[in-house]
Every structure is written in C-alpha cells, then in structure tokens.
Amino acid sequence: IDTSKFREDIEYEKAVHLIYVFIEAMTSKHIDAFRSRPDKGLSQIDMLLEELKSYIDILKKGAYESKS
C-alpha cells in the first residue's frame, strides 16, 4: 500500500488495518455467497473486482464532502 498519499492526520497503522479488514469482510461475504455454485463464483470475478474498486474509491476519498 502506497502510504505517501495518506493524509498526515491519519495514523498509518489504523488506515492499513481498516483496508485489510474491509477486504477480508468483502472476500468472506462473496466466498459464502458463491461457495455452492459450480464455478465457485469465478464467472463473477469482473463484477466483484468492480465492486471492490468502487468501495476502495470511497475509502480513498472519504464519505464526507470537504468544506473549504
């Protein structure tokens, strides 16, 4: 993870932990959902990656508007 773009007021360890927890939760959710499918969800990999990217974008930008 490139931490050079992290805000200075964010603790690096907490930010990285948050990212890992999020990815682990998303992975677990989809593994459970696709476990019984014959292809184990491999046919959905592109959709899953797009979903992951959209959530990571929210993590990157934050959920709040910045007030200048």
HELIX and SHEET records of a PDB file:
HELIX    1   1 THR A    3  LYS A    5  5                                   3    
HELIX    2   2 TYR A   12  PHE A   34  1                                  23    
HELIX    3   3 LEU A   42  GLN A   44  5                                   3    
HELIX    4   4 ILE A   45  LYS A   61  1                                  17    
END                                                                             
